[in-house]
Amino acid sequence: MKKIILFLFVATIFIGCNAPKDYVTLSGKIDNIETKELTIASQKFSKKIIVNDDGTFKDTLKVEKGIYTMVNGNNKFPLFLDNGYNLKIDTDATDFSNIIFSGKGTVTNNYILERVKFSKTDLFNAKTYFSLEKSAFDVKIEEFKKASVAISTTGVDSLIVAQIGNDDTRFLDYLNKNYQTKYNSAVKFAKGKPSPKFLDFENYKGGTTSLDDLKGKYVYIDVWATWCGPCKQQIPFLKKIEDKYHGKNIEFVSISTDRPNKYDAWKKMIVDRNMGGIQLYAGNNNTFSRDYQINSIPRFILVDPEGNIVDADAPRPSDPRLIELFNSLKI
């Protein structure tokens, strides 16, 4: 009887040691960390992990299988987590795209890493498709498909494979459904074409301003409104860009499309948010927006010193590609 009891006791310990863990162990080291706090979050979950002075961290989380966002300061990166993972992360906070994963969960997260890199290539930039003639457009669609399937899914969790497959399908559907309309627009607003002009818009600082008044400098135009959440989200980024390029050969122009009943709100927001650059009010004059076929805001446009289009749908201030564009123009 004692032998049976002893056997059952040992068996229980053995089974307990090998039972799947109902939590994730997350650890690693992050160099050049912005804050001593790492946040792991999703729509229904959020947990803060303390980072040591040397950049190391370790904690456990009980999660539902799926995509989470790892955030440190202004840096973020998607992670796929599932209970039972023992995932180690080594990276530099200045470049989360070069994460080194190890431990259980590595294969799926390496797949996400490769997909993130893929998403930053020209093949994932819709604008580059719409500027192509149909035959070249079709060729590029096939290039996208080949590049997508070239990223191995062996050993990757089926949930993320299905999700990314659906994302690819939606992207391709968007390209095919919108090609002709977007192509026509791309031809009309191609680089080097004369820019549509705004004329005598009210200037917050007094008087009026027209696009021709700014000839001789690049003009980065922000078409926005006080009621637009995404527009307001870009304001801090725009202020940083303005500061960075203060005194350079570029003017920053914000054109409010607020209706007359929001005129006072427009003036108040400029003061409350300490907005710089050239602040203009279009009011009921929608000719500039109509000529540029603007149907959603914010919309950013870059015009060269001769008044010609550089980019009719320029990167947002929050997008690192904007600085790359400015650098390519030696602004």
N, C-alpha and C positions, 0 to 999 in steps of 0.2 A: 504494500500500500504506500509506504514511504517512497519507494522508487517511482511509483506512478505519479505521486504528488510532485516529486522533484522533476520528473520529466515534463509534466504540465507547466511547472514554474519556468523551466529553462525554455520551453517552447514559446511561452507567452512573452518572455524577454526577447527571444529571437525574432518573433513576428513583429513585436513592437518596434524593434530597432530597424526593421526593414519596411515598415508601413509607410505609405506615401505621406509626405509632410503636407499639412493643410495651410502652408504659408510659403512666401517667397523669401529667400535670403538674398539681400542685395548688398554688395560691398564693392570696394575699389579705391581708386585714388584719382583725384582731379587736380592737375597742376593749374596755376594761375587762376584760382577760383575767385569769383567776384564777391560772393558772400559766403559766410560759413553755414549756409543752409541750402539743402537740396530738396526740392519739392517733387513728389511723384503724384500726378493727378490725372483724373479723367472727369467725365461729367458727374459721376456719382461718388467719386473717391478723391481724397486728398490727404497726403501725409508728408510732414516735414522731417527730414533727416539731418541731424547735426553733422557738420564736416569738421574734422580736427584741423589744427593749425598746419599740419603737414599735408593736408589735402585728402587724407584717408577717411573712409566712412564705412559703417556697417549697421544694418538694421534688418528687421523682418517685417513683412507686410502680408496681411490676408487679403487676397484680391479675387475678383472675378476675371476669368480668362479674357484677355483682350489688349487693346492698345492703350498705353498710358503715355503721358508726357513728362519727361525729366527736365526740370527747370532750375537754372542757377543764374540769378540776375536777369540779364537780357538774353541769355543763351538757353535754347531748348532743343530737345531731341526726342523722337518717339521711341518707346520701348514696348515690346510685347512681353507680357508677364502672365504666368500661370502658377498656381500653388504647386509647390514641389521644385520650382526652379531654385538653383543656387548660382546666381549670376554675378560675375565679377566684371566691373567696368573700369578701364583705365583710359584716361583721355586728358585733353587740355581744354580748359574752359574757353579758350579763344578760338577753338575749332572742334566743335562736337562731331563734325563729319568724319573725323579720324579716330573714332572710338575703337578700342581693342576689347573684345568680349572674350570671356573664358568661363568655364563651368557649364552647368546644365542650363539650357536656354540659349546657348551661343548660336546654334545653327539658324534658328528663326530670327534672332536679332541681327545676325550678319546679313541675312537676306534683306531685312528692312534697311540696313546700312547701304547695301548695294542699290536698293530701290530709291533711296534718298539721293544718292549720287546720280542715278539715272534721271531723276526728276529735275535735276539742275542742268541737264544737257539741252542742246538745241532741239532735240527730238521731242521734248516735253514743253516747248514754247509754241503755243498756238499761233502767235503772230507770224512766226517764220513760215508756217504752212499757208496762211492766207495771202501771202505775197507771191506765191508760186502760181504759174500757169497749171492747168489741170493735169497734164501729163507728169509734170514734176511733182505736183501735189500727191498723185497716186503712188509715185515711186517712194516719196518720203513716208507715206502711210505704211508701206511694206517694210521700210527700214525700221520704223517704230516697232512693228509687230515682231520682227526678227530680233531686235535688240532686247525686247521685253522677255521673250521666251529663252533668250541666251542666259539669263540670270537663273541659275539652278534653283529648283524648289525641292531638291532631294532632302528629306528629313525635316522640312519646314512644316510648321503646324498648318493643318488644312484650313483653319479659320482665316489666317492671314493671307494664304494663297487665294482663297475665294474672294476675300475683300479686295485685294489688289487687282485681281482679275476683273472684278466688277468696275473698279476705278478706271482701268484701261478701256473697258468697253464704253463707259460713259464718255471718256475723253475722245475716243474715236468717233462715237456717235455725234458728239458736239462738232467735231471738225467737219464731218461729212454733211451734216444738216445745215451748217452755217457757211460752207465754203463760198458759194457764189456771191452771197451778199457781202461777206467780209472781203472777198477778193476785189469786188467792185470798189469797195471803200478803200482798200489798200492801194489800188491803182490811183484813185482820186487824190489820196493823201500821202502819196509816196514821198520818200526823202528827196528834197530838192525842188518839189513843187511849191509855188507861191502859197503862203499861208493865208487862209481866210483872216479878215481883220476885224478887230473891235474898234469902234469909233466913238470918241467923246464919252467914255464911261466916267461916272462920278468918282473922283479920287477922295479917299477919306481925309487926306491932308489938305484938300482944297482944290478947286478947279476940276478939270477933266483930263483924261489921258487916253490916247489912242495907241495902237500897236506901232504905227509909223513914228511916234515920238521916241521910241526905244531903239530905232535902227542904229547899228553900229555895235550892238551888244547881243549876246545870246539872251533869249527870254524864256524862262521856265514858268509856265502858266498853270495855275491850280484853279479849276472850275469847281466851286463848292457851294454849300449853303449851311446856315446855322442849325437847321433841323436835321442835318445828315450826320448820323453817328460815325460812319467810317471816315467822313471828311474831318470831323473833329479829332478822331484818333490819329490822323496824320499830322496835325498841327505841331506837336512837340518835335517830331522828326524833321519837319520843314524848317523849323526855327534853327535846329542844329546845322542843317545844310546851309541855310542863309549865313549863319555865323562862320562856317568853314570857308565860304566863298565870298565873304565880305571884301569889297575892294577889287574883286576879279571882274573879268569881262562878261558879266552876266547879271541880269535883273530877275528878281523873283516877283511875279505878279499873281495875286489871288483875286479872282473874279467871283463875287457873290451873286448867285442867281436867286436870292431870296425875293419873294414878292413884297410889294410896298408895305403890307401889314407887318413885315418882319424887318423893316428898315432900321428901327431903333434897336432891335435885337442884334442886327449886324454891327452897328456902331459899338454897342455895349460889349459884344464878344471880343472885338479887336482890343478894347481896353482891358477887359478881364483876363484875357489870355496873352496880353502883351505881344500881339502879333506884329511881325515886322514886314519887310518887303513893301511892295506897292499894293495897297488895298483898294480895289475898285468895286463899284456897285453897278450891276447891269440892270436891275429892276425889271421892268416889263420888256426891255429890249433883248429879245432872245435870238437875234440874228447870228451872233458868234456861235452860240450853242447849236443852232439849226444848221449853220454852214458846216460845222464840224461833225454833224450828225450825232451829237452827244445825247444819249438816252439814259445814262446813269452817271452818278457822281460818287466820289470824286473822280475827276478826269484830269490828267496831267499831259501837257503838250510842251515840246521844246522847239523853238524857232531860232534860226541862225541870225547873225548880224545883218544879213541882207533881206530878212523877212521871209525866208524860205523854210519849209518844214524840215526839221531834223528827225523828229519822232512825233507823230500825231497821237500816239497813245504811249507816252513815255513812262518809265518806271516810277513808282511812288517814292516819296522821300524815305520811306522805311525799307525800301528794296536796295540792297547793296549794289545792284546792277546800275543804279543811277550814278553812283560815284564812278563806276567803271566807264559809263558813257561819257561823263564829264572829262575823265582822264583821257579818253580816246580823242576827244576834241581839243585837248590841251587848254581847257578853260582855266 
